[in-house]
Amino acid sequence: MCHTPQLAGSSSAPTLELLRIFAYGTWSDYKARAQELPELSEAQGTKLKKLTVVALAAQSKLLRYDALMRELELRGVRELEDLLIECIYLGLLAGRLDQHAGHLEVFSCAGRDVHPDEIPQMAATLLEWSRNAASLMGEVSTQLKSFKQQQEDARSAQKELDDKVEAVRATLRENATHGEGFGAGSLDGDARMDFDDDKMRKSGRMKGRHVGPGGKHSARA
């Protein structure tokens, strides 16, 4: 919005005020000063009413039909919904009409010029947002560093465990190579089999004899 202080107090002052109303005012603002402002054509009045809907949609996400009709001085629901549909088709707002509930549910709306009186509050809001964003970024950075350290610790622990496992495997391979792990008096497979065969033969010979009178062994029949 251009600032034109040279027009204030001049014959063009009413037109300047009307321009300001179209920039960030509403239909009720115009009606309150209609006697001192230029008269609006039907098209201008309709445009200001649409801009008023946008201003109200920026303040609330649920606009009741009865409140809108009073604010815009409309005669009925049909006239109101026609106006709202035009606002949606023009991209001034996105929403859903609910005739049964008697309200407009606002999803989003276009922005309008900022009133000079609203600039300090807007600046304070943006400053607070900037501080919150900086604080959040600091927390994210701290959490990221902690996560990276946890990853490094986990990798180090895994490497230490892998090294220990590999050392045990190497020891087992070395023991197997030198024939360790059976005990000093163990026999190999062939010697064990020969020993078992000898035991079986001796056992068979003993079973083939029996003790006779006088303690002498005799063969069984």
C-alpha positions in Angstrom: 0.0 0.0 0.0 1.5 3.4 -1.0 1.7 6.1 1.5 0.4 9.4 0.1 0.4 11.9 3.0 0.2 14.8 0.6 -3.4 13.8 -0.2 -4.5 14.0 3.4 -6.7 17.0 3.9 -7.0 17.7 0.2 -10.1 17.2 -2.0 -8.8 13.7 -2.8 -8.8 12.7 0.9 -12.1 10.8 0.7 -10.9 8.8 -2.3 -7.7 8.0 -0.4 -9.7 6.7 2.6 -11.8 4.6 0.3 -8.7 3.2 -1.2 -7.5 2.3 2.2 -10.7 0.5 3.0 -10.3 -1.6 -0.1 -6.7 -2.4 0.9 -7.4 -3.6 4.4 -10.9 -2.6 5.5 -14.3 -4.2 5.4 -17.9 -3.5 4.3 -18.8 -2.4 7.7 -15.9 0.1 7.8 -17.3 1.6 4.6 -20.9 1.7 5.8 -19.8 3.4 9.0 -18.3 6.3 6.9 -20.4 6.1 3.8 -21.6 9.8 4.2 -18.0 11.1 3.8 -16.8 8.6 1.2 -17.5 8.3 -2.5 -20.5 6.2 -3.4 -19.8 2.7 -4.6 -21.1 1.2 -7.7 -22.7 -2.3 -7.6 -19.5 -3.9 -8.8 -17.4 -2.0 -6.3 -19.7 -2.9 -3.5 -19.6 -6.6 -4.5 -15.8 -6.5 -4.6 -15.6 -5.0 -1.1 -18.0 -7.6 0.2 -15.7 -10.4 -1.2 -12.7 -8.7 0.4 -14.6 -8.6 3.6 -15.2 -12.4 3.4 -11.5 -12.9 2.9 -10.7 -10.7 6.0 -13.2 -12.7 8.1 -11.8 -16.0 6.8 -8.3 -15.0 7.9 -9.7 -14.5 11.5 -11.8 -17.7 11.8 -12.0 -21.1 10.1 -15.7 -21.3 10.7 -18.0 -18.5 9.4 -21.7 -18.8 10.3 -24.2 -17.8 7.6 -26.2 -15.6 9.9 -23.1 -13.6 11.0 -22.0 -13.2 7.4 -25.4 -12.0 6.2 -25.5 -9.3 9.0 -21.9 -8.2 8.2 -22.4 -8.0 4.4 -26.1 -6.8 4.6 -27.3 -9.6 2.4 -31.0 -10.6 2.0 -30.8 -14.4 2.2 -28.8 -17.6 2.1 -29.0 -17.9 -1.6 -27.4 -14.5 -2.2 -24.7 -15.3 0.4 -23.8 -18.6 -1.1 -23.6 -17.1 -4.6 -21.1 -14.6 -3.2 -19.1 -17.3 -1.4 -19.0 -19.5 -4.5 -17.7 -16.6 -6.5 -15.0 -16.1 -3.9 -14.0 -19.8 -4.2 -14.0 -19.7 -8.0 -11.8 -16.6 -8.0 -9.3 -18.3 -5.6 -9.9 -15.8 -2.8 -10.5 -18.7 -0.4 -10.8 -22.5 -0.3 -13.6 -24.0 1.8 -16.8 -26.0 2.1 -20.3 -24.7 2.2 -22.6 -26.5 4.6 -26.1 -25.2 4.1 -27.6 -27.8 6.6 -25.3 -26.6 9.4 -25.5 -23.0 8.2 -21.8 -22.2 8.0 -18.7 -21.9 5.7 -15.7 -24.1 6.7 -12.5 -22.3 5.6 -9.5 -24.3 4.5 -7.3 -21.3 3.4 -7.7 -17.8 2.1 -5.8 -15.1 0.2 -3.9 -12.5 2.0 -4.7 -8.8 2.1 -2.6 -5.7 2.8 -1.5 -5.2 6.4 -3.0 -2.3 8.2 -0.2 0.0 9.5 -1.5 -0.4 13.1 -0.9 -4.2 12.7 2.8 -4.0 11.7 4.2 -3.8 15.3 2.3 -6.9 16.3 3.2 -8.7 13.1 6.9 -7.8 13.7 6.7 -9.1 17.3 5.1 -12.4 16.1 7.8 -12.9 13.4 10.5 -12.2 16.0 9.1 -14.8 18.3 8.8 -17.2 15.5 12.5 -16.6 14.6 13.6 -17.2 18.2 11.6 -20.4 18.4 13.0 -21.6 15.1 16.6 -20.9 16.3 16.0 -22.7 19.5 14.5 -25.7 17.7 17.5 -25.8 15.3 19.8 -25.8 18.3 18.0 -28.7 19.8 18.1 -30.6 16.5 21.8 -30.0 16.2 22.4 -31.3 19.7 20.3 -34.4 19.1 22.2 -35.0 15.8 25.6 -34.8 17.5 24.4 -37.2 20.2 23.1 -39.6 17.6 26.4 -39.5 15.7 28.3 -40.2 18.9 26.0 -43.2 19.6 26.7 -44.5 16.1 30.5 -44.2 16.7 30.3 -45.9 20.0 28.2 -48.7 18.5 30.6 -49.2 15.6 33.6 -49.3 18.1 31.8 -51.8 20.3 31.0 -54.0 17.3 34.6 -53.9 16.0 35.9 -54.9 19.5 33.4 -57.8 19.5 34.4 -58.8 16.0 38.1 -58.7 16.9 37.5 -60.9 20.0 35.4 -63.5 17.9 38.2 -63.6 15.3 40.8 -64.1 18.0 38.9 -67.1 19.4 38.5 -68.5 15.9 42.2 -68.2 15.2 43.0 -70.0 18.5 40.6 -72.8 17.6 42.1 -73.2 14.2 45.7 -73.3 15.6 44.7 -75.9 18.2 43.1 -78.0 15.5 46.2 -77.8 13.4 48.5 -79.1 16.2 46.1 -81.9 17.3 45.2 -80.3 20.6 42.0 -80.5 22.3 41.7 -84.4 22.8 43.8 -85.0 25.9 47.3 -86.6 26.3 46.2 -90.3 26.4 43.7 -90.2 23.5 43.9 -92.7 20.7 43.5 -92.1 17.0 40.7 -93.8 15.1 42.6 -96.8 13.8 44.3 -97.6 17.2 40.9 -97.4 18.9 39.4 -99.8 16.4 42.3 -102.3 16.8 41.9 -102.1 20.6 38.2 -102.9 20.4 38.7 -105.9 18.0 41.3 -107.3 20.4 38.9 -107.0 23.3 36.2 -108.8 21.4 38.5 -111.7 20.4 39.7 -112.2 24.0 36.1 -112.1 25.2 35.2 -114.8 22.7 38.0 -117.1 23.9 37.0 -116.7 27.5 33.4 -117.6 26.7 34.5 -120.8 25.0 36.0 -122.2 28.2 34.5 -123.1 31.5 36.0 -124.1 34.8 36.0 -127.8 35.5 36.6 -129.9 38.6 39.9 -129.0 40.3 39.7 -125.4 38.9 41.0 -126.3 35.4 39.5 -124.7 32.3 37.9 -126.9 29.8 36.3 -126.1 26.5 32.6 -126.0 26.2 30.9 -128.6 24.0 
